[in-house]
Amino acid sequence: MVKEALGMLETIGLVGAIEGADAMVKSANVVLLGYEKIGSGFVTVMVRGDVGAVKAATDAGAAAASKA
């Protein structure tokens, strides 16, 4: 039984969300589920995969989004 996890990256602005999503799918074996515009400029990007891959992806996404 493979355990799957949901990873979320919350950014302010669409540019950071795109940069973070790009880094997440390129750095680990995760599936991009989509994004939600929360309001007040916040955007949440969601990915799915096994626990280790999601952890690696969210770390990479956070690093990329902070540079944008």
C-alpha positions in Angstrom: 0.0 0.0 0.0 1.5 3.3 -1.1 0.7 6.3 1.1 0.0 9.5 -0.8 0.2 13.0 0.5 -1.1 16.4 -0.5 1.3 19.2 -0.7 0.3 22.9 -0.7 2.3 26.0 -1.5 0.8 29.3 -0.6 2.2 32.4 -2.3 1.3 36.1 -2.7 0.8 36.7 -6.4 0.6 34.5 -9.4 4.2 34.8 -10.5 5.5 33.2 -7.3 2.9 30.4 -7.6 4.0 29.6 -11.2 7.6 29.6 -10.2 6.9 27.4 -7.2 4.7 25.0 -9.2 7.3 24.7 -11.9 10.0 23.8 -9.3 7.7 21.3 -7.6 6.9 19.2 -10.6 10.5 19.3 -11.9 12.1 18.4 -8.6 10.1 15.3 -7.6 7.7 12.7 -8.9 4.5 14.6 -8.0 1.3 15.4 -9.9 0.1 19.0 -10.1 -3.6 19.0 -9.0 -4.2 22.7 -9.7 -4.3 26.1 -7.9 -6.8 28.2 -6.1 -7.0 31.9 -5.9 -7.8 32.4 -2.3 -8.2 36.2 -2.3 -6.2 39.3 -1.3 -3.5 38.1 -3.8 -3.0 34.7 -2.2 -2.6 31.7 -4.5 -2.4 28.1 -3.3 -0.8 25.4 -5.5 -1.6 21.8 -4.8 0.5 18.7 -5.6 0.0 15.0 -4.9 2.4 12.1 -4.6 4.2 9.8 -2.1 5.2 11.4 1.2 8.9 11.8 0.4 8.3 13.3 -3.0 5.8 15.8 -1.7 8.1 16.9 1.0 11.0 17.4 -1.5 8.6 19.1 -3.9 7.2 21.6 -1.4 10.7 22.4 -0.2 11.9 23.1 -3.7 8.7 25.1 -4.5 9.0 27.3 -1.4 12.7 28.1 -2.3 11.7 29.0 -5.9 8.7 31.0 -4.9 10.7 33.0 -2.4 13.1 34.1 -5.1 10.3 35.3 -7.5 
